[in-house]
């Protein structure tokens, strides 16, 4: 179990694999409450809980040119204050399988994940009770991004626009064999709000 703030910074040339670890109570005044990734990061059987950033990515910030692979993970109660991505902010390649996102909060967009100009693949993953104060209760995908959702469950996520997912000028979205239950928005798209995604 790792406690503390701004726990790991992986630079552009770094290749890091982390297994069987918990990241708890991290606080960062910059991006990434627990991890700031500029390189190649692989996470397996990890838990991120109660991490906070004042900026982007309550648990993880993944910058452009990074590659992040996550499997068998849990993201619980992570927060992005005054910004985006309650659990994760992604700017490049993010592949997630068999993972849970529960009760993550963004005071901006993307209650669990904010995907900006990145490629996001989600397989066998569950989003429950995530909250965005703006758009995308579970996910906001933004500007020239691509997103693929296969065998996912979205339940009881909330936002002003796009209770589960908000799309804004992204390049493409593919959804297969997924469930959407009890997601809510204040204004547009209780499940999905599509603003000019192809």
C-alpha positions in Angstrom: 0.0 0.0 0.0 1.4 3.3 -1.0 0.2 6.5 0.8 1.0 10.0 -0.1 0.8 12.6 -2.9 2.1 12.7 -6.4 3.4 9.2 -5.9 5.0 8.3 -9.2 6.3 10.3 -12.2 7.2 8.2 -15.2 9.1 10.3 -17.8 8.9 10.0 -21.6 11.6 7.3 -21.8 10.3 5.3 -18.8 8.8 1.8 -19.0 7.1 0.8 -15.7 5.1 -2.2 -14.7 3.2 -2.3 -11.4 1.3 -5.3 -10.0 -0.5 -6.0 -6.8 -0.4 -2.5 -5.3 -2.8 -0.1 -3.7 -2.4 3.7 -4.2 -4.3 5.6 -1.5 -4.8 9.1 -0.3 -2.5 10.7 -2.9 -2.8 14.5 -3.2 -1.3 16.5 -6.1 -1.4 20.2 -6.7 -0.5 19.4 -10.3 -1.7 16.6 -12.7 -2.2 13.0 -11.5 -3.1 12.5 -7.8 -1.1 9.2 -7.7 0.6 8.8 -11.1 1.8 11.2 -13.8 2.7 9.1 -16.9 4.7 10.5 -19.9 6.0 7.1 -21.0 4.9 3.4 -21.0 2.9 2.2 -18.0 1.4 -1.2 -17.3 -0.8 -1.7 -14.3 -2.3 -5.1 -13.2 -4.3 -6.0 -10.1 -4.0 -2.5 -8.6 -6.4 -0.2 -6.6 -6.5 3.6 -6.6 -8.6 5.0 -3.8 -9.2 8.4 -2.4 -6.6 10.2 -4.6 -7.1 13.9 -5.3 -5.7 16.3 -7.9 -6.3 20.0 -8.1 -5.9 19.7 -11.9 -6.2 16.8 -14.4 -6.6 13.1 -13.5 -7.6 12.3 -9.9 -5.6 9.1 -9.9 -3.7 9.0 -13.2 -2.6 11.7 -15.7 -1.4 10.2 -19.1 0.3 12.7 -21.3 0.6 12.8 -25.1 2.9 10.1 -26.5 2.3 7.9 -23.4 0.9 4.4 -23.5 -1.1 3.1 -20.5 -2.4 -0.4 -20.1 -4.6 -1.3 -17.1 -6.2 -4.6 -16.2 -7.9 -6.0 -13.1 -7.9 -2.7 -11.4 -10.3 -0.7 -9.1 -10.7 3.1 -9.1 -12.7 4.2 -6.1 -13.5 7.7 -4.8 -10.9 9.6 -6.7 -11.4 13.3 -7.4 -10.4 15.9 -9.8 -11.1 19.3 -8.3 -11.8 22.2 -10.6 -10.8 20.2 -13.6 -11.2 17.0 -15.7 -11.0 13.2 -15.2 -12.1 12.1 -11.8 -9.9 9.0 -12.0 -8.0 9.3 -15.3 -7.0 12.0 -17.8 -5.7 10.5 -21.1 -4.0 12.3 -24.0 -2.7 9.3 -26.0 -3.2 5.5 -25.9 -5.2 4.0 -23.0 -6.3 0.3 -23.0 -8.4 -0.9 -20.0 -9.7 -4.4 -19.3 -11.6 -6.0 -16.4 -11.6 -2.9 -14.3 -14.1 -1.1 -12.0 -14.7 2.6 -11.7 -16.8 3.5 -8.6 -17.8 6.8 -7.1 -15.1 8.9 -8.9 -15.9 12.6 -9.1 -14.8 15.4 -11.5 -15.7 19.0 -10.8 -15.3 19.5 -14.6 -15.8 16.9 -17.3 -15.4 13.1 -17.2 -16.5 11.7 -13.8 -14.2 8.7 -14.3 -12.3 9.3 -17.5 -11.5 12.3 -19.7 -10.1 11.2 -23.1 -8.6 14.2 -25.0 -7.2 13.5 -28.5 -6.5 9.9 -27.3 -7.4 6.3 -28.3 -9.4 4.7 -25.5 -10.3 1.0 -25.5 -12.6 -0.3 -22.7 -13.2 -4.1 -22.4 -15.2 -5.9 -19.7 -15.2 -2.8 -17.5 -17.8 -1.4 -15.1 -18.7 2.2 -14.3 -20.9 2.8 -11.2 -22.0 6.0 -9.4 -19.4 8.3 -11.1 -20.3 12.0 -11.2 -19.3 14.9 -13.4 -20.4 18.4 -12.5 -20.4 19.2 -16.3 -20.3 16.5 -19.1 -19.8 12.8 -19.1 -20.8 11.1 -15.8 -18.5 8.2 -16.6 -16.6 9.3 -19.7 -15.9 12.5 -21.7 -14.2 11.9 -25.1 -13.0 15.1 -26.6 -11.5 16.5 -29.9 -10.0 14.0 -32.4 -10.3 11.1 -30.0 -11.4 7.5 -30.6 -13.2 5.3 -28.2 -14.2 1.6 -28.3 -16.5 0.1 -25.7 -17.0 -3.7 -25.6 -18.8 -5.7 -22.9 -19.1 -2.8 -20.4 -21.7 -1.9 -17.8 -22.6 1.7 -17.0 -24.8 2.1 -14.0 -26.1 5.2 -12.0 -23.6 7.7 -13.4 -24.7 11.3 -13.5 -23.8 14.6 -15.3 -25.3 17.7 -16.7 -24.9 16.4 -20.2 -24.3 12.7 -21.0 -25.2 10.8 -17.9 -22.8 7.9 -18.9 -20.9 9.3 -21.9 -20.3 12.7 -23.5 -18.8 13.0 -27.0 -17.4 16.3 -28.3 -16.0 16.5 -31.8 -14.3 13.1 -31.5 -13.3 11.0 -34.5 -15.2 7.8 -33.7 -17.0 5.7 -31.1 -17.9 2.0 -31.2 -20.1 0.3 -28.6 -20.7 -3.5 -28.6 -22.5 -5.7 -26.1 -22.8 -3.2 -23.3 -25.4 -2.3 -20.7 -26.6 1.1 -19.6 -28.8 1.3 -16.4 -30.1 4.2 -14.4 -27.7 6.8 -15.8 -29.0 10.4 -15.5 -28.3 13.9 -17.0 -29.7 17.2 -16.0 -30.1 18.4 -19.6 -29.0 16.4 -22.6 -28.5 12.6 -23.1 -29.4 10.5 -20.0 -27.1 7.8 -21.4 -25.1 9.4 -24.3 -24.8 13.0 -25.5 -23.2 13.1 -28.9 -22.0 16.5 -30.0 -20.5 16.1 -33.5 -18.8 12.7 -33.0 -18.6 10.9 -36.4 
